[in-house]
Amino acid sequence: SFAAERDLPVAVLTTGHQVARPAEGALLINMSRMNAVHVDAARSLARVEGGARWEQVLPETDKHGLAPVSGTSPTVGVVGYHLGGGGSPILGRKYGYAADHVQAIEIVTADGELRRVTADSEPDLFWALLGGKGNFGVVTALEFALFPVQRFYGGGLFFAGEHAAKVLHTWRDWVVALPEEMNSSIAFLRRPPLPDVPEPLRGTFVMHVRFTSLGPADEAERRLAPIREIAPTVLDTITELPYREAGSVFLDPPRPVPWVERATALRDFPGEAVDALLAQLGPDSDAQLGFVELRPLGGALARPTAVANAVPGRSARWQLFGSGGGRPELAPVFREQLTAMTDAVAPWAQDEIMPNLLSDRQGRTPEELRNIYGSERYDRLAAIKKRYDPRNLFRVNHNITP
């Protein structure tokens, strides 16, 4: 109400994840102290307040032998993750996007009203919130389903960068045959010589094959055999883990760092695309990007949901995400190399992509966002935006204009 009276835009902060544009001149609402978590084990349901991060949720769900469809980093905000889709690298191909399992949303809309929104009570707003990111109000709480997962078998196999071509070609052929209860992604990692980097990886370029399985360890190892045979590993972290430690598989930075990022969604990833990517990122390139991940999608991520939502990009079969960080003076170099990376795979790319992956250089205009969401979906979002936020107070984001 204070912002509306003064015609101030409203920005909402839980973590720094996916900052789309500066908040200067806006009313900035910091949600971090509003972080209560309640687990209803009998209903396999969690109620999480707007400022909670995954590191505050996972220990609570773990107490009941349950797991949410969470992401790679324990420090990411739970609400923003859901509102942009939420692609879990462990549970996604089996259960779909995190947004698909939201049952209720508590939100303060631009008129200053607190609403409890469900698919039955306000179906248009419920649909738009799940995929529309922060365009429709301040979400103060979410209720979402949990699943009977407490442990998994997984970790990482790290190969010296000199084996990049063999590792990537072999992994690409191997990963498409994995069942939905198994997941794998692959990352080009260039790690600085810092104390919080595991010693064998400090100051090196490695290929990181991430792998998780919800099934027995012996079956997982049988599936892993072709990857283990590629070359000797620099480091092998695969073991049985509690789900609350899922973040340890992916090595996301434990503290905030300045970075730039770029993502693209791919319809296909043939051998020619492998070679194009290696030319930009392999051992013979001049790449300085610290992290580039390729992740297969499909499974439940591609299937229709029981309750529809606005998450786009379900037809994508792969997602490619890269970032460079830690050295602000290299930001122009990182941006140039990220552009070259996405240009290299452009023949196999598609416009529609999960909004959580968008960088500050993507979706900057209504035309660009229309391509990302698809025309029909974007038009419906814009119409709902006009109904709930006609003055576009919530515009410090990848903005859907009313």
C-alpha positions in Angstrom: 0.0 0.0 0.0 2.9 2.4 0.8 4.4 1.7 -2.6 1.1 2.1 -4.4 0.4 5.5 -2.8 3.8 6.7 -4.1 3.8 4.9 -7.4 7.0 3.0 -6.4 7.8 -0.3 -8.1 8.1 -3.2 -5.6 11.1 -5.6 -5.6 11.2 -8.8 -3.5 14.4 -10.3 -2.2 15.0 -13.7 -0.6 18.4 -14.5 -2.0 20.4 -13.0 -4.8 19.5 -15.8 -7.1 18.4 -14.6 -10.5 18.6 -10.8 -10.1 17.0 -9.5 -13.3 17.5 -5.7 -13.0 18.5 -3.1 -10.5 16.1 -2.3 -7.6 17.2 1.4 -7.3 14.2 3.6 -6.9 12.0 0.7 -5.8 10.6 -0.4 -2.5 12.7 -3.4 -1.7 11.1 -6.0 0.6 13.6 -8.3 2.2 11.8 -11.6 3.1 14.8 -13.4 4.8 13.4 -13.2 8.4 10.0 -14.7 7.3 11.3 -18.3 7.1 9.2 -20.6 9.2 8.9 -24.2 7.9 6.1 -26.7 9.0 5.9 -30.3 7.8 2.6 -32.1 7.9 3.9 -35.7 7.6 0.4 -37.3 7.6 -0.5 -35.4 4.5 3.1 -35.4 3.0 2.9 -31.6 2.8 5.1 -28.7 3.7 4.1 -25.1 4.4 7.1 -22.8 3.9 7.2 -19.0 4.4 8.3 -16.7 1.7 11.9 -16.1 3.0 12.9 -19.7 3.6 15.9 -21.3 1.8 16.3 -24.9 1.0 18.9 -25.3 3.8 16.1 -24.5 6.3 13.6 -26.9 4.7 15.6 -30.1 4.0 16.5 -30.9 7.7 12.8 -30.6 8.6 11.4 -32.8 5.8 14.2 -35.3 6.5 13.0 -35.9 10.0 9.9 -37.5 8.5 11.6 -39.5 5.7 10.2 -37.1 3.1 11.8 -34.9 0.4 10.7 -31.9 -1.7 11.4 -31.5 -5.4 14.4 -29.2 -4.5 17.3 -27.9 -6.6 21.1 -28.0 -6.5 21.8 -25.3 -4.0 20.9 -25.3 -0.4 21.1 -21.5 -0.2 18.5 -20.7 -2.9 15.1 -19.3 -1.8 12.3 -21.9 -1.9 9.5 -19.6 -3.2 11.4 -18.1 -6.1 12.5 -21.5 -7.1 8.9 -22.8 -7.3 7.5 -19.6 -9.0 10.0 -20.1 -11.9 9.3 -23.8 -12.3 11.9 -25.5 -10.2 13.9 -28.3 -12.0 15.2 -30.8 -9.5 18.3 -32.7 -10.7 17.4 -35.7 -8.5 13.6 -35.9 -8.5 12.6 -33.9 -11.6 12.5 -36.6 -14.2 10.5 -38.8 -11.9 8.1 -36.2 -10.4 8.2 -33.2 -12.8 8.8 -29.5 -11.9 8.5 -28.3 -8.3 5.7 -25.9 -9.4 3.6 -28.9 -10.5 3.2 -30.0 -6.8 2.2 -26.6 -5.2 -1.2 -26.9 -3.6 -1.7 -23.4 -2.1 -0.1 -20.0 -2.3 -0.5 -17.1 0.2 0.2 -13.8 -1.5 -0.1 -10.1 -1.0 -1.2 -8.6 -4.3 -0.7 -5.1 -5.6 -3.9 -3.9 -4.0 -2.4 -4.7 -0.6 -4.8 -7.7 0.0 -3.6 -11.0 1.5 -5.0 -13.9 -0.6 -4.9 -17.7 -0.2 -4.8 -18.9 -3.8 -5.5 -22.4 -4.9 -6.4 -24.0 -8.3 -10.1 -24.0 -7.2 -10.3 -20.5 -5.5 -8.6 -18.3 -8.1 -7.5 -20.6 -10.9 -6.2 -17.9 -13.3 -3.9 -16.4 -10.6 -2.8 -19.8 -9.4 -1.9 -20.8 -13.0 0.0 -17.6 -13.6 2.0 -17.5 -10.3 3.6 -20.9 -11.1 5.8 -19.9 -14.0 5.2 -16.2 -13.9 7.9 -15.6 -11.2 7.5 -12.4 -9.1 5.1 -10.6 -11.5 1.9 -10.9 -9.4 2.7 -10.0 -5.8 4.7 -10.9 -2.7 4.3 -14.6 -1.9 4.3 -15.0 1.9 3.9 -18.8 2.0 3.7 -21.9 -0.2 2.2 -25.3 0.5 3.6 -28.2 -1.6 3.7 -31.9 -1.7 6.6 -34.1 -0.4 7.7 -37.5 -1.5 8.9 -40.6 0.4 12.6 -40.2 -0.3 15.2 -40.1 2.5 18.3 -41.4 0.9 19.8 -41.7 -2.6 23.0 -43.2 -4.1 25.1 -40.6 -5.9 27.9 -38.0 -6.2 30.4 -37.1 -8.8 33.1 -38.6 -11.0 35.7 -36.0 -12.0 37.9 -36.6 -15.1 40.9 -34.6 -16.1 40.0 -32.0 -18.8 42.3 -33.6 -21.3 39.6 -36.4 -21.6 36.8 -33.9 -22.2 35.9 -35.1 -25.7 35.8 -38.8 -24.8 33.9 -38.1 -21.6 31.2 -35.9 -23.2 30.6 -38.1 -26.3 30.4 -41.2 -24.1 28.2 -39.6 -21.5 25.8 -38.2 -24.2 25.2 -41.7 -25.6 24.9 -43.3 -22.1 22.6 -40.8 -20.3 19.7 -41.0 -22.7 19.0 -44.6 -21.7 18.9 -44.0 -17.9 15.5 -44.8 -16.2 13.6 -41.9 -14.6 14.7 -42.8 -11.1 18.3 -42.2 -12.1 19.7 -38.8 -13.2 22.9 -37.4 -14.5 24.3 -34.1 -15.7 27.8 -33.1 -16.8 29.7 -30.0 -16.1 32.9 -28.3 -17.4 34.5 -27.1 -14.2 37.4 -24.6 -14.0 38.1 -24.2 -10.3 40.3 -21.4 -8.7 43.0 -22.4 -6.3 41.0 -21.5 -3.2 40.7 -23.3 0.2 37.0 -24.1 -0.2 37.6 -26.0 -3.4 38.4 -29.7 -2.8 42.2 -30.1 -3.1 42.4 -32.3 -6.2 40.3 -29.7 -8.1 42.1 -26.5 -7.1 43.3 -24.6 -10.1 42.3 -27.3 -12.5 39.9 -28.0 -15.5 37.9 -31.1 -15.0 34.8 -32.8 -16.4 32.3 -33.5 -13.6 29.8 -36.3 -14.2 27.0 -35.9 -11.6 24.9 -39.0 -10.9 22.1 -39.9 -8.6 19.9 -42.9 -8.2 16.8 -43.6 -6.0 17.3 -47.3 -6.4 19.8 -49.9 -5.0 23.5 -49.2 -5.1 24.4 -52.3 -7.0 22.0 -51.5 -9.9 23.4 -47.9 -9.9 27.0 -49.2 -10.1 26.0 -51.5 -12.9 24.7 -48.5 -14.9 27.7 -46.4 -14.0 30.2 -49.0 -15.3 30.6 -47.5 -18.9 31.4 -44.1 -17.4 33.9 -45.4 -14.9 35.7 -47.1 -17.8 36.3 -43.8 -19.7 39.5 -42.8 -17.9 41.0 -42.7 -14.4 39.1 -40.3 -12.1 40.7 -37.3 -10.4 38.1 -37.6 -7.7 35.2 -40.0 -7.0 32.5 -38.9 -4.4 29.8 -41.4 -5.2 28.3 -42.9 -2.1 25.0 -43.3 -0.3 23.7 -39.9 1.0 20.8 -38.6 3.0 18.6 -36.4 0.8 19.2 -33.4 3.1 22.8 -33.4 1.7 21.8 -33.4 -1.9 23.6 -30.1 -2.5 26.9 -31.7 -1.8 26.7 -33.5 -5.2 26.6 -30.3 -7.2 29.3 -28.1 -5.6 27.4 -24.8 -5.9 29.3 -21.9 -4.3 28.8 -21.9 -0.5 28.8 -18.1 -0.3 27.6 -15.2 -2.6 29.9 -14.3 -5.5 29.4 -11.8 -8.3 28.7 -13.7 -11.5 27.2 -13.5 -14.9 25.2 -16.4 -16.4 23.4 -17.6 -19.5 21.1 -20.5 -20.3 19.5 -22.1 -23.3 17.1 -25.0 -23.9 17.9 -27.6 -26.6 15.5 -29.7 -28.7 18.4 -32.1 -29.4 22.1 -32.6 -28.7 23.6 -34.7 -31.5 27.3 -35.5 -32.0 27.7 -32.2 -34.0 26.5 -30.2 -31.0 29.0 -32.1 -28.7 31.8 -31.0 -31.0 30.6 -27.4 -31.2 30.5 -27.2 -27.4 33.9 -28.8 -27.1 35.3 -26.2 -29.5 34.1 -23.4 -27.1 34.8 -25.1 -23.7 37.3 -27.9 -24.2 41.0 -28.2 -23.3 42.1 -26.5 -26.5 39.8 -23.5 -26.1 40.5 -20.2 -24.2 37.4 -20.6 -22.0 37.5 -18.9 -18.6 34.0 -19.8 -17.6 34.1 -21.5 -14.2 31.0 -23.6 -14.7 29.0 -24.9 -17.6 26.4 -27.7 -17.1 24.5 -29.8 -19.6 21.4 -31.6 -18.1 19.0 -34.0 -19.9 15.3 -33.4 -19.3 12.4 -35.5 -20.4 10.4 -37.9 -18.2 7.9 -36.2 -16.0 9.3 -32.8 -16.9 7.8 -33.3 -20.4 4.5 -34.8 -19.4 1.2 -32.8 -18.9 0.5 -31.8 -15.3 -2.5 -32.8 -13.2 -3.2 -29.1 -12.6 -2.0 -26.8 -15.4 0.5 -24.0 -14.7 2.4 -21.4 -16.7 5.9 -23.1 -16.7 7.2 -23.0 -20.3 9.8 -25.1 -22.0 8.4 -28.6 -21.4 9.3 -29.7 -24.9 13.0 -29.2 -24.3 15.1 -32.3 -24.1 18.3 -30.7 -22.7 19.2 -27.5 -20.9 22.6 -25.8 -21.0 23.7 -23.3 -18.3 26.9 -21.5 -18.0 28.4 -18.9 -15.6 31.6 -17.0 -14.9 32.1 -15.4 -11.5 34.3 -14.3 -8.7 36.2 -11.7 -10.8 34.1 -8.7 -11.7 36.8 -7.3 -14.0 36.3 -10.3 -16.2 32.6 -9.9 -16.6 32.9 -8.6 -20.2 35.0 -11.7 -21.1 32.5 -14.0 -19.4 29.6 -12.4 -21.3 31.4 -12.8 -24.6 32.2 -16.5 -24.0 28.6 -17.2 -22.8 27.3 -15.7 -26.0 29.7 -17.8 -28.0 28.6 -20.9 -26.1 24.9 -20.3 -26.8 25.7 -19.4 -30.5 27.5 -22.6 -30.9 24.5 -24.7 -30.1 21.9 -22.3 -31.6 21.0 -24.8 -34.5 19.6 -27.2 -31.8 18.1 -24.5 -29.5 14.5 -23.5 -28.8 13.0 -20.2 -27.5 10.9 -21.6 -24.7 12.8 -22.2 -21.5 12.1 -22.5 -17.8 12.1 -18.9 -16.3 14.4 -19.7 -13.4 17.3 -20.1 -15.9 16.9 -16.7 -17.5 19.8 -14.3 -17.1 19.6 -10.5 -16.8 20.3 -10.3 -20.6 17.4 -12.5 -21.5 13.7 -11.7 -21.6 14.3 -7.9 -21.4 11.4 -6.9 -23.6 7.8 -8.0 -24.0 8.8 -9.4 -27.4 11.6 -11.5 -26.0 9.4 -12.8 -23.1 6.7 -13.6 -25.6 9.1 -15.9 -27.4 10.3 -17.5 -24.1 6.7 -18.2 -22.9 5.1 -18.8 -26.2 2.5 -16.4 -27.6 -0.6 -18.0 -26.2 0.9 -18.4 -22.7 2.3 -14.9 -22.6 -1.0 -13.3 -23.7 -2.8 -15.1 -20.9 -0.2 -14.0 -18.4 -0.4 -10.4 -19.6 -4.2 -10.4 -19.2 -4.0 -11.8 -15.6 -1.3 -9.2 -14.9 -3.7 -6.5 -16.0 -6.3 -7.8 -13.6 -4.1 -8.1 -10.5 -1.4 -5.5 -11.1 -2.7 -3.0 -13.7 -0.1 -0.4 -12.7 2.8 -2.9 -13.0 4.1 -2.2 -9.5 5.9 -5.6 -9.7 8.3 -4.8 -12.5 11.8 -5.3 -11.0 11.9 -8.7 -12.6 11.6 -10.4 -16.0 8.6 -8.2 -16.5 5.3 -9.3 -17.9 3.6 -6.0 -18.8 -0.1 -5.7 -18.2 
